Amino acid sequence: MNTPLHCHPHNHDGSGHDHGHDHHDHDHNHHHDRNDDHDHHHDHGHDHVRPKPVRPGILLAAFGVAMAQARRGYEQMEAEVREQFPGIPVAWAYTAHKVRKKLAAMGQGHDSVAVALSRLHDDGVTHLAVQSLHTVPGVEYHWTHSQAMAFVHPRKGFREIALGAPLLTSEKDLDRAALALQSYIPAERLPDEAVVLVGHGTYHQGQQRYLDFEARVRLRDPHVFLGALMSRSGETLGVSSIISRLQEANISRCRLLPFMSVPGHHVLVDILGESPRSWKHRLQAAGIEVLSEPTGTLEHCPFRALWMDHLRHAFASLHLENKAASNHGHGEHHAHI
């Protein structure tokens, strides 16, 4: 059992600089055939233009959760982000429509990515780091990416947006996550017990990252199996495939662990619930003893540290020096990952 990685490997002093320059962003799409009392002072020499204030911001984009008791991981992530980036506005977006709809019915509306982006822009944010809190670069991540990039515009949108990668993106991510998993697995696990991790899954090529992660982990621990709630025909990620693999390995006892950021409905009902369709029930019905724990990867410091590093990388890639003056008030605009 390795000691968990420290969650604050960097001191991000200086991330909250106040670039307080005064500037008015002129919108030239007015109807000038009317005698509106607009005083534009158009000077085509642009000598009058002053730099637009540079204001960075952070948007945390997660799948979302409706259960209040399951938001602990989100709260821990936000607290750490605010500590690492003092003075920087931090907003949230939930990418799951069903979660947002359920929250709205409870009187707890939550922003989609598009709404959150609009609010941040209206609040004066010019350079934005969007950190994905998804596990793999699947549908939810790429939908987030597409919406964020649509908001980049020299005058009408953000001057620059950078996206922080999901948990399992690069080869280095796989290595770090495999190391983090060692302390995620309960210390009481016995040598003959298997570990069954269950992720959300995605109907996207990003699903491959689950398989890559399992392969990486099994090099060290062949009794770790990774499944997903959403899996396609022929994949080894479905519950039936996992049961078959456990039986082939003559395993009769397992630790059933969620491999999702927070323990919401999917964890408490679909994985650990008491209905005949839950993973826990299916494993037990196959004669496998199940030990389980409702937890999430975002609550675990070494996994959270990986997401934080992705955010730091994205934020550091933003060009926060004010270049508006050299671009006639329109500013440079960038969109990148």
Phi and psi restraints in degrees (value plus and minus 20) as a CYANA .aco file:
   2 ASN   PHI    -102.1   -62.1
   2 ASN   PSI     128.7   168.7
   3 THR   PHI     -87.0   -47.0
   3 THR   PSI     112.4   152.4
   4 PRO   PHI     -77.4   -37.4
   4 PRO   PSI     125.6   165.6
   5 LEU   PHI     -84.5   -44.5
   5 LEU   PSI     130.0   170.0
   6 HIS   PHI     -92.7   -52.7
   6 HIS   PSI     118.0   158.0
   7 CYS   PHI    -104.1   -64.1
   7 CYS   PSI     -25.6    14.4
   8 HIS   PHI    -146.0  -106.0
   8 HIS   PSI      44.2    84.2
   9 PRO   PHI     -92.7   -52.7
   9 PRO   PSI     -34.7     5.3
  10 HIS   PHI    -150.4  -110.4
  10 HIS   PSI     127.5   167.5
  11 ASN   PHI    -123.3   -83.3
  11 ASN   PSI      91.6   131.6
  12 HIS   PHI    -114.8   -74.8
  12 HIS   PSI      28.5    68.5
  13 ASP   PHI     -80.2   -40.2
  13 ASP   PSI     121.9   161.9
  14 GLY   PHI      73.4   113.4
  14 GLY   PSI     -22.4    17.6
  15 SER   PHI     -93.8   -53.8
  15 SER   PSI     -33.6     6.4
  16 GLY   PHI    -128.8   -88.8
  16 GLY   PSI      13.5    53.5
  17 HIS   PHI     -81.6   -41.6
  17 HIS   PSI     123.4   163.4
  18 ASP   PHI    -120.4   -80.4
  18 ASP   PSI      86.2   126.2
  19 HIS   PHI    -113.2   -73.2
  19 HIS   PSI      46.5    86.5
  20 GLY   PHI     -98.3   -58.3
  20 GLY   PSI      52.1    92.1
  21 HIS   PHI    -119.5   -79.5
  21 HIS   PSI     129.3   169.3
  22 ASP   PHI    -120.1   -80.1
  22 ASP   PSI     112.3   152.3
  23 HIS   PHI    -180.9  -140.9
  23 HIS   PSI     126.9   166.9
  24 HIS   PHI    -132.9   -92.9
  24 HIS   PSI     105.5   145.5
  25 ASP   PHI    -107.8   -67.8
  25 ASP   PSI      84.5   124.5
  26 HIS   PHI     -96.4   -56.4
  26 HIS   PSI     110.8   150.8
  27 ASP   PHI    -121.2   -81.2
  27 ASP   PSI      92.3   132.3
  28 HIS   PHI    -105.3   -65.3
  28 HIS   PSI     -10.1    29.9
  29 ASN   PHI    -112.1   -72.1
  29 ASN   PSI      13.0    53.0
  30 HIS   PHI    -101.5   -61.5
  30 HIS   PSI     136.1   176.1
  31 HIS   PHI    -106.4   -66.4
  31 HIS   PSI      77.4   117.4
  32 HIS   PHI     -99.4   -59.4
  32 HIS   PSI     -23.2    16.8
  33 ASP   PHI     -98.2   -58.2
  33 ASP   PSI     -27.8    12.2
  34 ARG   PHI    -115.0   -75.0
  34 ARG   PSI     139.4   179.4
  35 ASN   PHI    -111.8   -71.8
  35 ASN   PSI      27.5    67.5
  36 ASP   PHI     -87.3   -47.3
  36 ASP   PSI     125.6   165.6
  37 ASP   PHI    -106.3   -66.3
  37 ASP   PSI      45.6    85.6
  38 HIS   PHI    -123.9   -83.9
  38 HIS   PSI     108.2   148.2
  39 ASP   PHI    -127.9   -87.9
  39 ASP   PSI      69.6   109.6
  40 HIS   PHI    -104.8   -64.8
  40 HIS   PSI     -47.0    -7.0
  41 HIS   PHI      31.3    71.3
  41 HIS   PSI      32.9    72.9
  42 HIS   PHI     -85.2   -45.2
  42 HIS   PSI     101.9   141.9
  43 ASP   PHI    -147.8  -107.8
  43 ASP   PSI      83.1   123.1
  44 HIS   PHI     -88.8   -48.8
  44 HIS   PSI     -24.9    15.1
  45 GLY   PHI    -102.1   -62.1
  45 GLY   PSI     -31.5     8.5
  46 HIS   PHI      41.2    81.2
  46 HIS   PSI      -6.8    33.2
  47 ASP   PHI     -87.1   -47.1
  47 ASP   PSI     -41.5    -1.5
  48 HIS   PHI    -103.9   -63.9
  48 HIS   PSI     -33.9     6.1
  49 VAL   PHI     -92.5   -52.5
  49 VAL   PSI     108.3   148.3
  50 ARG   PHI    -127.8   -87.8
  50 ARG   PSI     133.5   173.5
  51 PRO   PHI     -79.3   -39.3
  51 PRO   PSI     120.4   160.4
  52 LYS   PHI     -93.8   -53.8
  52 LYS   PSI     119.1   159.1
  53 PRO   PHI     -80.1   -40.1
  53 PRO   PSI     111.6   151.6
  54 VAL   PHI    -107.2   -67.2
  54 VAL   PSI     102.3   142.3
  55 ARG   PHI    -153.8  -113.8
  55 ARG   PSI      88.0   128.0
  56 PRO   PHI     -99.3   -59.3
  56 PRO   PSI     137.2   177.2
  57 GLY   PHI    -169.5  -129.5
  57 GLY   PSI     148.6   188.6
  58 ILE   PHI    -151.8  -111.8
  58 ILE   PSI     113.5   153.5
  59 LEU   PHI    -139.9   -99.9
  59 LEU   PSI     103.2   143.2
  60 LEU   PHI    -117.2   -77.2
  60 LEU   PSI      96.8   136.8
  61 ALA   PHI    -128.9   -88.9
  61 ALA   PSI      93.0   133.0
  62 ALA   PHI    -142.7  -102.7
  62 ALA   PSI     142.5   182.5
  63 PHE   PHI     -78.0   -38.0
  63 PHE   PSI     -64.1   -24.1
  64 GLY   PHI      89.3   129.3
  64 GLY   PSI     139.0   179.0
  65 VAL   PHI    -172.0  -132.0
  65 VAL   PSI     120.8   160.8
  66 ALA   PHI    -116.1   -76.1
  66 ALA   PSI     -41.7    -1.7
  67 MET   PHI    -100.7   -60.7
  67 MET   PSI     100.9   140.9
  68 ALA   PHI     -79.4   -39.4
  68 ALA   PSI     -58.5   -18.5
  69 GLN   PHI     -91.1   -51.1
  69 GLN   PSI     -32.4     7.6
  70 ALA   PHI    -113.7   -73.7
  70 ALA   PSI     -21.4    18.6
  71 ARG   PHI    -107.4   -67.4
  71 ARG   PSI     -14.0    26.0
  72 ARG   PHI     -75.8   -35.8
  72 ARG   PSI     -63.5   -23.5
  73 GLY   PHI     -82.6   -42.6
  73 GLY   PSI     -60.2   -20.2
  74 TYR   PHI     -83.0   -43.0
  74 TYR   PSI     -62.1   -22.1
  75 GLU   PHI     -84.6   -44.6
  75 GLU   PSI     -59.5   -19.5
  76 GLN   PHI     -85.3   -45.3
  76 GLN   PSI     -60.6   -20.6
  77 MET   PHI     -84.6   -44.6
  77 MET   PSI     -65.7   -25.7
  78 GLU   PHI     -83.0   -43.0
  78 GLU   PSI     -61.9   -21.9
  79 ALA   PHI     -81.1   -41.1
  79 ALA   PSI     -60.1   -20.1
  80 GLU   PHI     -90.2   -50.2
  80 GLU   PSI     -58.6   -18.6
  81 VAL   PHI     -83.1   -43.1
  81 VAL   PSI     -65.2   -25.2
  82 ARG   PHI     -85.4   -45.4
  82 ARG   PSI     -52.6   -12.6
  83 GLU   PHI     -90.2   -50.2
  83 GLU   PSI     -60.9   -20.9
  84 GLN   PHI     -96.8   -56.8
  84 GLN   PSI     -46.6    -6.6
  85 PHE   PHI    -146.7  -106.7
  85 PHE   PSI      47.6    87.6
  86 PRO   PHI     -82.4   -42.4
  86 PRO   PSI     117.1   157.1
  87 GLY   PHI      63.1   103.1
  87 GLY   PSI     -24.7    15.3
  88 ILE   PHI    -113.6   -73.6
  88 ILE   PSI     109.2   149.2
  89 PRO   PHI     -81.1   -41.1
  89 PRO   PSI     115.4   155.4
  90 VAL   PHI    -143.8  -103.8
  90 VAL   PSI     106.2   146.2
  91 ALA   PHI    -146.6  -106.6
  91 ALA   PSI     145.1   185.1
  92 TRP   PHI    -141.2  -101.2
  92 TRP   PSI     130.3   170.3
  93 ALA   PHI    -160.1  -120.1
  93 ALA   PSI     117.4   157.4
  94 TYR   PHI    -123.9   -83.9
  94 TYR   PSI     108.5   148.5
  95 THR   PHI    -107.8   -67.8
  95 THR   PSI     -35.7     4.3
  96 ALA   PHI    -107.1   -67.1
  96 ALA   PSI      95.6   135.6
  97 HIS   PHI     -81.1   -41.1
  97 HIS   PSI     -61.9   -21.9
  98 LYS   PHI     -82.2   -42.2
  98 LYS   PSI     -58.0   -18.0
  99 VAL   PHI     -86.5   -46.5
  99 VAL   PSI     -65.2   -25.2
 100 ARG   PHI     -82.7   -42.7
 100 ARG   PSI     -59.4   -19.4
 101 LYS   PHI     -84.8   -44.8
 101 LYS   PSI     -62.1   -22.1
 102 LYS   PHI     -85.0   -45.0
 102 LYS   PSI     -61.5   -21.5
 103 LEU   PHI     -85.2   -45.2
 103 LEU   PSI     -59.6   -19.6
 104 ALA   PHI     -82.0   -42.0
 104 ALA   PSI     -59.8   -19.8
 105 ALA   PHI     -85.2   -45.2
 105 ALA   PSI     -44.2    -4.2
 106 MET   PHI    -110.7   -70.7
 106 MET   PSI     -16.9    23.1
 107 GLY   PHI      56.0    96.0
 107 GLY   PSI       2.3    42.3
 108 GLN   PHI    -145.3  -105.3
 108 GLN   PSI      36.7    76.7
 109 GLY   PHI     -73.5   -33.5
 109 GLY   PSI     124.7   164.7
 110 HIS   PHI    -154.5  -114.5
 110 HIS   PSI     122.9   162.9
 111 ASP   PHI     -90.9   -50.9
 111 ASP   PSI     122.8   162.8
 112 SER   PHI     -98.0   -58.0
 112 SER   PSI     155.1   195.1
 113 VAL   PHI     -81.5   -41.5
 113 VAL   PSI     -65.1   -25.1
 114 ALA   PHI     -82.5   -42.5
 114 ALA   PSI     -64.0   -24.0
 115 VAL   PHI     -85.5   -45.5
 115 VAL   PSI     -63.3   -23.3
 116 ALA   PHI     -82.1   -42.1
 116 ALA   PSI     -60.8   -20.8
 117 LEU   PHI     -82.2   -42.2
 117 LEU   PSI     -64.0   -24.0
 118 SER   PHI     -81.8   -41.8
 118 SER   PSI     -63.1   -23.1
 119 ARG   PHI     -82.6   -42.6
 119 ARG   PSI     -65.3   -25.3
 120 LEU   PHI     -83.1   -43.1
 120 LEU   PSI     -61.4   -21.4
 121 HIS   PHI     -85.4   -45.4
 121 HIS   PSI     -63.4   -23.4
 122 ASP   PHI     -82.7   -42.7
 122 ASP   PSI     -47.2    -7.2
 123 ASP   PHI    -102.3   -62.3
 123 ASP   PSI     -18.8    21.2
 124 GLY   PHI      77.4   117.4
 124 GLY   PSI     -13.1    26.9
 125 VAL   PHI     -90.0   -50.0
 125 VAL   PSI     112.1   152.1
 126 THR   PHI    -129.0   -89.0
 126 THR   PSI     -52.0   -12.0
 127 HIS   PHI    -146.7  -106.7
 127 HIS   PSI     102.0   142.0
 128 LEU   PHI    -145.7  -105.7
 128 LEU   PSI     112.8   152.8
 129 ALA   PHI    -122.0   -82.0
 129 ALA   PSI     101.0   141.0
 130 VAL   PHI    -125.5   -85.5
 130 VAL   PSI      94.2   134.2
 131 GLN   PHI    -122.8   -82.8
 131 GLN   PSI      98.3   138.3
 132 SER   PHI     -95.6   -55.6
 132 SER   PSI     109.8   149.8
 133 LEU   PHI    -125.5   -85.5
 133 LEU   PSI       6.0    46.0
 134 HIS   PHI    -104.5   -64.5
 134 HIS   PSI     142.5   182.5
 135 THR   PHI    -103.7   -63.7
 135 THR   PSI     -62.0   -22.0
 136 VAL   PHI    -147.4  -107.4
 136 VAL   PSI     139.4   179.4
 137 PRO   PHI     -98.4   -58.4
 137 PRO   PSI      51.8    91.8
 138 GLY   PHI    -124.6   -84.6
 138 GLY   PSI    -170.4  -130.4
 139 VAL   PHI     -79.2   -39.2
 139 VAL   PSI     -66.8   -26.8
 140 GLU   PHI     -81.9   -41.9
 140 GLU   PSI     -61.2   -21.2
 141 TYR   PHI     -87.2   -47.2
 141 TYR   PSI     -67.2   -27.2
 142 HIS   PHI     -89.4   -49.4
 142 HIS   PSI     -50.0   -10.0
 143 TRP   PHI     -85.9   -45.9
 143 TRP   PSI     -62.2   -22.2
 144 THR   PHI     -80.8   -40.8
 144 THR   PSI     -65.5   -25.5
 145 HIS   PHI     -79.4   -39.4
 145 HIS   PSI     -67.5   -27.5
 146 SER   PHI     -81.3   -41.3
 146 SER   PSI     -63.4   -23.4
 147 GLN   PHI     -87.1   -47.1
 147 GLN   PSI     -61.4   -21.4
 148 ALA   PHI     -82.2   -42.2
 148 ALA   PSI     -64.8   -24.8
 149 MET   PHI     -86.0   -46.0
 149 MET   PSI     -47.5    -7.5
 150 ALA   PHI     -89.1   -49.1
 150 ALA   PSI     -36.3     3.7
 151 PHE   PHI    -114.5   -74.5
 151 PHE   PSI     -13.0    27.0
 152 VAL   PHI    -110.6   -70.6
 152 VAL   PSI     101.2   141.2
 153 HIS   PHI    -180.6  -140.6
 153 HIS   PSI     121.4   161.4
 154 PRO   PHI     -82.3   -42.3
 154 PRO   PSI     -47.5    -7.5
 155 ARG   PHI    -144.2  -104.2
 155 ARG   PSI     -55.3   -15.3
 156 LYS   PHI    -112.1   -72.1
 156 LYS   PSI     -31.9     8.1
 157 GLY   PHI    -158.8  -118.8
 157 GLY   PSI    -173.4  -133.4
 158 PHE   PHI     -96.8   -56.8
 158 PHE   PSI     123.5   163.5
 159 ARG   PHI     -94.0   -54.0
 159 ARG   PSI     -46.1    -6.1
 160 GLU   PHI    -178.4  -138.4
 160 GLU   PSI     118.0   158.0
 161 ILE   PHI    -151.9  -111.9
 161 ILE   PSI     114.5   154.5
 162 ALA   PHI    -143.9  -103.9
 162 ALA   PSI     117.1   157.1
 163 LEU   PHI    -124.6   -84.6
 163 LEU   PSI     112.7   152.7
 164 GLY   PHI    -107.8   -67.8
 164 GLY   PSI     116.8   156.8
 165 ALA   PHI     -90.8   -50.8
 165 ALA   PSI     135.4   175.4
 166 PRO   PHI     -83.6   -43.6
 166 PRO   PSI     156.4   196.4
 167 LEU   PHI     -78.1   -38.1
 167 LEU   PSI     -70.5   -30.5
 168 LEU   PHI    -128.6   -88.6
 168 LEU   PSI      69.1   109.1
 169 THR   PHI    -140.1  -100.1
 169 THR   PSI     -80.8   -40.8
 170 SER   PHI    -112.7   -72.7
 170 SER   PSI     151.0   191.0
 171 GLU   PHI     -83.2   -43.2
 171 GLU   PSI     -56.8   -16.8
 172 LYS   PHI     -83.6   -43.6
 172 LYS   PSI     -56.9   -16.9
 173 ASP   PHI     -80.0   -40.0
 173 ASP   PSI     -62.7   -22.7
 174 LEU   PHI     -81.2   -41.2
 174 LEU   PSI     -62.3   -22.3
 175 ASP   PHI     -84.8   -44.8
 175 ASP   PSI     -65.6   -25.6
 176 ARG   PHI     -87.3   -47.3
 176 ARG   PSI     -59.5   -19.5
 177 ALA   PHI     -87.9   -47.9
 177 ALA   PSI     -55.5   -15.5
 178 ALA   PHI     -83.6   -43.6
 178 ALA   PSI     -57.2   -17.2
 179 LEU   PHI     -89.5   -49.5
 179 LEU   PSI     -61.3   -21.3
 180 ALA   PHI     -83.1   -43.1
 180 ALA   PSI     -53.4   -13.4
 181 LEU   PHI     -82.2   -42.2
 181 LEU   PSI     -49.6    -9.6
 182 GLN   PHI     -79.3   -39.3
 182 GLN   PSI     -57.0   -17.0
 183 SER   PHI    -114.1   -74.1
 183 SER   PSI     -26.1    13.9
 184 TYR   PHI     -99.0   -59.0
 184 TYR   PSI     -53.9   -13.9
 185 ILE   PHI     -91.3   -51.3
 185 ILE   PSI     111.3   151.3
 186 PRO   PHI     -74.7   -34.7
 186 PRO   PSI     118.5   158.5
 187 ALA   PHI     -83.9   -43.9
 187 ALA   PSI     -42.4    -2.4
 188 GLU   PHI     -98.0   -58.0
 188 GLU   PSI     -25.0    15.0
 189 ARG   PHI     -75.7   -35.7
 189 ARG   PSI     113.8   153.8
 190 LEU   PHI    -110.4   -70.4
 190 LEU   PSI     137.9   177.9
 191 PRO   PHI     -79.1   -39.1
 191 PRO   PSI     -50.2   -10.2
 192 ASP   PHI    -111.0   -71.0
 192 ASP   PSI     -15.9    24.1
 193 GLU   PHI    -110.5   -70.5
 193 GLU   PSI     115.3   155.3
 194 ALA   PHI    -105.5   -65.5
 194 ALA   PSI     142.2   182.2
 195 VAL   PHI    -138.9   -98.9
 195 VAL   PSI     102.4   142.4
 196 VAL   PHI    -130.1   -90.1
 196 VAL   PSI      91.6   131.6
 197 LEU   PHI    -114.6   -74.6
 197 LEU   PSI     118.3   158.3
 198 VAL   PHI    -146.1  -106.1
 198 VAL   PSI      94.7   134.7
 199 GLY   PHI    -116.0   -76.0
 199 GLY   PSI     160.0   200.0
 200 HIS   PHI     -96.0   -56.0
 200 HIS   PSI     -67.0   -27.0
 201 GLY   PHI      69.8   109.8
 201 GLY   PSI     143.4   183.4
 202 THR   PHI    -175.9  -135.9
 202 THR   PSI     124.0   164.0
 203 TYR   PHI    -107.9   -67.9
 203 TYR   PSI      50.8    90.8
 204 HIS   PHI    -180.4  -140.4
 204 HIS   PSI     138.8   178.8
 205 GLN   PHI     -82.9   -42.9
 205 GLN   PSI     -37.0     3.0
 206 GLY   PHI     -81.8   -41.8
 206 GLY   PSI     -35.7     4.3
 207 GLN   PHI     -76.4   -36.4
 207 GLN   PSI     -48.4    -8.4
 208 GLN   PHI     -78.6   -38.6
 208 GLN   PSI     -48.3    -8.3
 209 ARG   PHI     -85.3   -45.3
 209 ARG   PSI     -50.1   -10.1
 210 TYR   PHI     -82.0   -42.0
 210 TYR   PSI     -65.7   -25.7
 211 LEU   PHI     -85.5   -45.5
 211 LEU   PSI     -59.5   -19.5
 212 ASP   PHI     -83.5   -43.5
 212 ASP   PSI     -60.1   -20.1
 213 PHE   PHI     -87.2   -47.2
 213 PHE   PSI     -63.2   -23.2
 214 GLU   PHI     -80.5   -40.5
 214 GLU   PSI     -63.6   -23.6
 215 ALA   PHI     -81.3   -41.3
 215 ALA   PSI     -59.9   -19.9
 216 ARG   PHI     -85.2   -45.2
 216 ARG   PSI     -63.5   -23.5
 217 VAL   PHI     -89.4   -49.4
 217 VAL   PSI     -57.9   -17.9
 218 ARG   PHI     -91.8   -51.8
 218 ARG   PSI     -34.9     5.1
 219 LEU   PHI     -83.2   -43.2
 219 LEU   PSI     -51.2   -11.2
 220 ARG   PHI    -117.3   -77.3
 220 ARG   PSI     -55.0   -15.0
 221 ASP   PHI    -160.2  -120.2
 221 ASP   PSI      73.3   113.3
 222 PRO   PHI     -89.2   -49.2
 222 PRO   PSI     -24.8    15.2
 223 HIS   PHI    -117.4   -77.4
 223 HIS   PSI      -1.3    38.7
 224 VAL   PHI    -124.1   -84.1
 224 VAL   PSI     110.5   150.5
 225 PHE   PHI    -146.3  -106.3
 225 PHE   PSI     118.9   158.9
 226 LEU   PHI    -139.2   -99.2
 226 LEU   PSI     107.5   147.5
 227 GLY   PHI    -142.2  -102.2
 227 GLY   PSI     157.9   197.9
 228 ALA   PHI    -167.9  -127.9
 228 ALA   PSI     123.2   163.2
 229 LEU   PHI     -83.1   -43.1
 229 LEU   PSI     -58.6   -18.6
 230 MET   PHI    -122.6   -82.6
 230 MET   PSI      94.1   134.1
 231 SER   PHI    -164.3  -124.3
 231 SER   PSI     130.2   170.2
 232 ARG   PHI    -117.2   -77.2
 232 ARG   PSI     141.6   181.6
 233 SER   PHI     -76.9   -36.9
 233 SER   PSI     114.2   154.2
 234 GLY   PHI      74.7   114.7
 234 GLY   PSI     -36.0     4.0
 235 GLU   PHI    -100.7   -60.7
 235 GLU   PSI     137.5   177.5
 236 THR   PHI    -116.6   -76.6
 236 THR   PSI      -3.5    36.5
 237 LEU   PHI    -115.5   -75.5
 237 LEU   PSI     -33.9     6.1
 238 GLY   PHI     -92.8   -52.8
 238 GLY   PSI     141.1   181.1
 239 VAL   PHI     -83.1   -43.1
 239 VAL   PSI     -57.1   -17.1
 240 SER   PHI     -83.0   -43.0
 240 SER   PSI     -61.1   -21.1
 241 SER   PHI     -85.8   -45.8
 241 SER   PSI     -61.2   -21.2
 242 ILE   PHI     -83.3   -43.3
 242 ILE   PSI     -63.2   -23.2
 243 ILE   PHI     -81.1   -41.1
 243 ILE   PSI     -64.0   -24.0
 244 SER   PHI     -81.8   -41.8
 244 SER   PSI     -61.5   -21.5
 245 ARG   PHI     -87.6   -47.6
 245 ARG   PSI     -57.6   -17.6
 246 LEU   PHI     -85.2   -45.2
 246 LEU   PSI     -62.6   -22.6
 247 GLN   PHI     -86.3   -46.3
 247 GLN   PSI     -59.2   -19.2
 248 GLU   PHI     -82.8   -42.8
 248 GLU   PSI     -50.4   -10.4
 249 ALA   PHI    -110.1   -70.1
 249 ALA   PSI     -12.8    27.2
 250 ASN   PHI      34.9    74.9
 250 ASN   PSI      21.6    61.6
 251 ILE   PHI    -119.4   -79.4
 251 ILE   PSI     109.0   149.0
 252 SER   PHI    -136.8   -96.8
 252 SER   PSI     -16.8    23.2
 253 ARG   PHI    -168.3  -128.3
 253 ARG   PSI     115.2   155.2
 254 CYS   PHI    -164.5  -124.5
 254 CYS   PSI     137.3   177.3
 255 ARG   PHI    -118.2   -78.2
 255 ARG   PSI      98.2   138.2
 256 LEU   PHI    -117.6   -77.6
 256 LEU   PSI      91.5   131.5
 257 LEU   PHI    -142.5  -102.5
 257 LEU   PSI     111.1   151.1
 258 PRO   PHI     -85.1   -45.1
 258 PRO   PSI     122.3   162.3
 259 PHE   PHI    -138.2   -98.2
 259 PHE   PSI      36.7    76.7
 260 MET   PHI    -149.1  -109.1
 260 MET   PSI     140.8   180.8
 261 SER   PHI     -85.7   -45.7
 261 SER   PSI     -59.2   -19.2
 262 VAL   PHI    -157.4  -117.4
 262 VAL   PSI     133.0   173.0
 263 PRO   PHI    -108.0   -68.0
 263 PRO   PSI      59.3    99.3
 264 GLY   PHI    -115.5   -75.5
 264 GLY   PSI    -167.4  -127.4
 265 HIS   PHI     -77.5   -37.5
 265 HIS   PSI     -65.1   -25.1
 266 HIS   PHI     -78.6   -38.6
 266 HIS   PSI     -60.2   -20.2
 267 VAL   PHI     -93.1   -53.1
 267 VAL   PSI     -71.7   -31.7
 268 LEU   PHI     -94.3   -54.3
 268 LEU   PSI     -44.5    -4.5
 269 VAL   PHI    -129.6   -89.6
 269 VAL   PSI     -77.6   -37.6
 270 ASP   PHI     -93.3   -53.3
 270 ASP   PSI     -50.6   -10.6
 271 ILE   PHI    -119.6   -79.6
 271 ILE   PSI     -73.2   -33.2
 272 LEU   PHI    -125.9   -85.9
 272 LEU   PSI     -15.2    24.8
 273 GLY   PHI     -90.7   -50.7
 273 GLY   PSI     153.8   193.8
 274 GLU   PHI    -118.5   -78.5
 274 GLU   PSI     -19.6    20.4
 275 SER   PHI     -92.5   -52.5
 275 SER   PSI     135.3   175.3
 276 PRO   PHI     -79.7   -39.7
 276 PRO   PSI     -37.8     2.2
 277 ARG   PHI    -112.0   -72.0
 277 ARG   PSI     -30.0    10.0
 278 SER   PHI     -89.4   -49.4
 278 SER   PSI     136.5   176.5
 279 TRP   PHI     -83.0   -43.0
 279 TRP   PSI     -59.8   -19.8
 280 LYS   PHI     -79.8   -39.8
 280 LYS   PSI     -66.9   -26.9
 281 HIS   PHI     -86.5   -46.5
 281 HIS   PSI     -61.0   -21.0
 282 ARG   PHI     -83.7   -43.7
 282 ARG   PSI     -61.3   -21.3
 283 LEU   PHI     -85.7   -45.7
 283 LEU   PSI     -64.0   -24.0
 284 GLN   PHI     -83.6   -43.6
 284 GLN   PSI     -59.5   -19.5
 285 ALA   PHI     -84.7   -44.7
 285 ALA   PSI     -44.0    -4.0
 286 ALA   PHI    -106.9   -66.9
 286 ALA   PSI     -14.4    25.6
 287 GLY   PHI      66.7   106.7
 287 GLY   PSI      -2.9    37.1
 288 ILE   PHI    -123.9   -83.9
 288 ILE   PSI     104.7   144.7
 289 GLU   PHI     -91.5   -51.5
 289 GLU   PSI     116.0   156.0
 290 VAL   PHI    -141.1  -101.1
 290 VAL   PSI     106.8   146.8
 291 LEU   PHI    -131.7   -91.7
 291 LEU   PSI     109.5   149.5
 292 SER   PHI    -156.5  -116.5
 292 SER   PSI     142.3   182.3
 293 GLU   PHI    -171.1  -131.1
 293 GLU   PSI     102.9   142.9
 294 PRO   PHI     -95.8   -55.8
 294 PRO   PSI      85.9   125.9
 295 THR   PHI    -166.2  -126.2
 295 THR   PSI     157.5   197.5
 296 GLY   PHI    -164.4  -124.4
 296 GLY   PSI     133.5   173.5
 297 THR   PHI     -86.4   -46.4
 297 THR   PSI     -49.3    -9.3
 298 LEU   PHI     -89.9   -49.9
 298 LEU   PSI     -40.0     0.0
 299 GLU   PHI    -100.3   -60.3
 299 GLU   PSI     -30.5     9.5
 300 HIS   PHI    -120.0   -80.0
 300 HIS   PSI     100.0   140.0
 301 CYS   PHI     -70.6   -30.6
 301 CYS   PSI     -67.4   -27.4
 302 PRO   PHI     -84.4   -44.4
 302 PRO   PSI     -54.9   -14.9
 303 PHE   PHI     -90.0   -50.0
 303 PHE   PSI     -63.3   -23.3
 304 ARG   PHI     -80.8   -40.8
 304 ARG   PSI     -56.3   -16.3
 305 ALA   PHI     -82.4   -42.4
 305 ALA   PSI     -53.3   -13.3
 306 LEU   PHI     -87.5   -47.5
 306 LEU   PSI     -65.8   -25.8
 307 TRP   PHI     -81.3   -41.3
 307 TRP   PSI     -60.5   -20.5
 308 MET   PHI     -82.1   -42.1
 308 MET   PSI     -59.1   -19.1
 309 ASP   PHI     -85.2   -45.2
 309 ASP   PSI     -57.6   -17.6
 310 HIS   PHI     -82.8   -42.8
 310 HIS   PSI     -60.7   -20.7
 311 LEU   PHI     -85.9   -45.9
 311 LEU   PSI     -64.2   -24.2
 312 ARG   PHI     -79.4   -39.4
 312 ARG   PSI     -60.5   -20.5
 313 HIS   PHI     -84.3   -44.3
 313 HIS   PSI     -64.3   -24.3
 314 ALA   PHI     -84.5   -44.5
 314 ALA   PSI     -65.4   -25.4
 315 PHE   PHI     -84.0   -44.0
 315 PHE   PSI     -61.2   -21.2
 316 ALA   PHI     -86.0   -46.0
 316 ALA   PSI     -42.7    -2.7
 317 SER   PHI    -100.4   -60.4
 317 SER   PSI     -32.1     7.9
 318 LEU   PHI     -89.8   -49.8
 318 LEU   PSI     118.9   158.9
 319 HIS   PHI    -110.6   -70.6
 319 HIS   PSI      69.8   109.8
 320 LEU   PHI    -107.0   -67.0
 320 LEU   PSI     -27.2    12.8
 321 GLU   PHI     -89.1   -49.1
 321 GLU   PSI     124.5   164.5
 322 ASN   PHI    -102.0   -62.0
 322 ASN   PSI      91.7   131.7
 323 LYS   PHI    -130.9   -90.9
 323 LYS   PSI      -7.9    32.1
 324 ALA   PHI     -82.5   -42.5
 324 ALA   PSI     -57.2   -17.2
 325 ALA   PHI     -81.7   -41.7
 325 ALA   PSI     -57.3   -17.3
 326 SER   PHI     -99.5   -59.5
 326 SER   PSI     -26.1    13.9
 327 ASN   PHI    -137.7   -97.7
 327 ASN   PSI       8.5    48.5
 328 HIS   PHI      37.0    77.0
 328 HIS   PSI      16.6    56.6
 329 GLY   PHI      65.9   105.9
 329 GLY   PSI     -28.4    11.6
 330 HIS   PHI    -111.1   -71.1
 330 HIS   PSI     -40.3    -0.3
 331 GLY   PHI      55.4    95.4
 331 GLY   PSI     132.2   172.2
 332 GLU   PHI     -95.9   -55.9
 332 GLU   PSI     130.5   170.5
 333 HIS   PHI    -150.6  -110.6
 333 HIS   PSI     115.6   155.6
 334 HIS   PHI    -155.1  -115.1
 334 HIS   PSI     127.4   167.4
 335 ALA   PHI    -155.9  -115.9
 335 ALA   PSI     101.7   141.7
 336 HIS   PHI    -176.7  -136.7
 336 HIS   PSI     147.2   187.2
